[in-house]
């Protein structure tokens, strides 16, 4: 516990009781050494009496434990977007000022208790089933028996790894009304902490620049204090095309952002908004709204036209400037900016120092930091038909960053870009919290930033390292053919982990506490959680204390007091300016000062220093990528970065709100989807074979959190056993050797219990996770496809890397559609782009069709006389085909048409195989009616074989 933590709750209750006589008298104030605006040391939510928070009163509240509120069609959580201070779903007996900024709700016992019981029932049944299998060997095919036992053991083990972390799913609901009441002032200013938003892009051709521009516009228009919101775009391509697209977005934002604020527009990504069939408005007359919307739509169409013409305009402009310079043939032809200066990044015609992977670092401030006070826009006029006279027209700060790249340096892909952004943003704005988004993700819910910050400011939230939002996607066909939504993982697994130490970090839509990226330990550690509270005392840690208030002053920073750093100063690099920013980021009191927002000045010295911390050589002989920042050495830097925080004792939170917080773009077709899964699964295995293996993590890791990490780093191994189970049963119809020699009644009883409990568990999980049965089935279907293709390839690639020490390279997932979206928005999902990952699923489909056809032919031919003995194996074959149906449709079908072609091809292959087997005697040998004369010895031998195996 932190100092004073033992009596904190009682003190909080006393403070609450004193407020009954509030009136106009000053309420009792209790100081706290931690300095948080919402006190965590006392174990209760309270508004701190910081130096600049004289207008706010400290309020201590006791935690409230509510029931699950209204459930909408897509999520457990319904966030109240209005300013109604009653609080949707809140306890009516608790006043607004006494409520916490978020509440924790338990899953209903009618769902959770049977769910937990059935997990152990299935575990016992599966154990008995494996014991039966081990005690009933198949001596005629011993290799088959041993291999099948190993596969069944692995399936049970992997199921247990996936199921145990789901023992305590919970629900956390942010209360935005309480957040507004405590942090927003009547004059329009706010005490909310600063937030730096990172957007990363690497290729403007594979990642459409219009999507990137929409992401930036949605961030600028989000409902968060303007002076506290800073947006950074990291362009790893270093291309002028991306920079000018963002510059155009900054110009359009002067119209788009005030329009959103005036009419309460949702969503605030213009592309998605203008695609809506209905356009609700808030606060003004319908005629005013329609006129404004028509004008803004015209401005947006012109903006898109400029974006689409940028590539041609840049080339034409550069040719003109180069011609004016009188360049000769063979001389480097520069790419020029609008003012005629040469672009410092990648040129259209690459040359030395101006090519991809070899260019200088670039930092440009496109929108400077706004003033602290509100600025109302101009009234409507002849030149400006939009009336913004009652709207705050300030825009958040916008910075373009392209880190330096040089040959001979390992730039570490996205992880390196994120670390460069972390240092650059620290020099410029240094907000205590960071949100990272991919360039194809836009803010769909304008309240998303406020919802996430609730979990950073609530009770005991100073031990929370990051808040993970679920990933949602648009551009997915209504049937979600390739399971892009992955709701089972996000709303099932991640929500369940929130009841342990917290969800894992999944790469985008995640809000960080900045100091966790600098290697700091949490102020205290309690890994017990709701399931194992007694474990908290075993791992209590108090050696780390936040730096005192004196370290947040400008004088202290100037003196360079770095003794509190968790690592030596040299681990952070040679920039004193950067290291001097850490005291402010490591202590929350600066963001309680409203005047602190005006201190952000992007002058020439600041920009020069921000470029210096983005150089290619900056991280040499430092802790970046190992002990500081995003972790290097794997393509899934997200998972291992979150893992490194969890083993220090930090916690994380899951925030699912409706409307969805962020929406991204899904891979455009089956090929890109498989490459995406290949990258994820390969990165998971890389973690398993590295020093970050969760088996050897610290004791600060929650026991079931460790199980979850073991599962996330070993799941691709399932491919080795699944390939066996999807092919051998079908081939057994041809060879006559089966996995089970003679099934007994107990075999069927155990099998029925194992399968039955699995289905019931799935139904219960669907209920408490808030997903549909169809999504569960679709998830299972794509799991089969991915296991047979991407998972298998990942295992092979990582084994090659481990044995031969060869690096693994991946191409960027393309999300640029190539089909005619106007005619069919999902046409590109079914465009066949061949990849070697498709070979294995195609072979499995053919093997199962051929195996079923052979079994059918043997029965028709009289070689096998019992249909029931064939039914079990044939049913399993069709179960495999059912799971691979989306894959077959993806490579053969067309969207909008009945996929008859898939069924026709399957039937054609089935019939041809059966006919050939019956009519070519030497294939099936003696025993059938077409097998020629059969002697008594042959018939006796054939009959004896059936007596031995018991089933075909």
Secondary structure, 3 states (H helix, E strand, C coil): CCCCCCCHHHHHHHHHHHHHHCCCCCCCCCCCCCCCCECCCCCCCCECCCCCCCCCCCCCCCCCEECCCCCCCCCCCCCCCCCCCCCCCCCCCCCHHHCCCEEEEECCHHHHHHHHHHHHHHHHHHHHHHHHHHHCCCHHHHHHHHHHHHHHHHHHHHHHHHHHCCCCCEEEEECHHHHHHHHECCCCCECCCCEEEEEEECCCCCCCHHHHHHHHHHHHCCCCCHHHEEEEEEECCCEHHHHHHHHHHHHHHHHHHHHHHHHCCCCCCHHHHHCCCCCCCCCCCHHHHHHHHHHHHHHHHHHHHHHHCHHHHHHHHHHHHHHHCCCCCCCCCCCECCCCCECCCECCCCECCEECCEECCEEEEEECCCCCCCCECCCCCCCCCCCCCCCECCCCEEEEEECCECCCCCCCHHHHHHHHHHHHHHHHCCCCEEEEEECCCEECCCCHHHHHHHHHHCCCHHHEEEEEECCEEECCCCCCCCCCCCHHHHHHHHHHHCCCCCCCCCCCCEEEEHHHHHCCCCCCCCCCCCCCCCHHHHCCCCCCCCCCHHHHCHHHHHHCCCCCCCCCHHHHCCCHHHHCCHHHHHCHHHHHCHHHHHHCCCCHHHHHHHHHCCCCCCCCCCCECCCECCCCCCCCHHHHHHHHHHCCCCEEEEECCCCCCEEEECCCCHHHHHHHHHHHHHHHHHHHCCCCCHHHCCCCCCHHHHHHHHHHHHHHHHHHHHHHHHHHHHHHHHHCCCCCCCCCHHHHHHHHHHHHHHHHHHHHHHHHHCCCHHHHHHHHHHHHHHHHHHHHHHHHHHHHHHHHCCCCCCCCCCCCCCCCCCCCCCHHHHCCCCCCCHHHHHHHHHHHHHHHHHHHHHHHCCCCCCHHHHHHHHHHHHHHHHHCHHHHHHHHCCCCCCCHHHHHHHHHHHHHHHHHHHHCHHHHCCCCCCCCCCCHHHHHHHHHHHHHHCCC
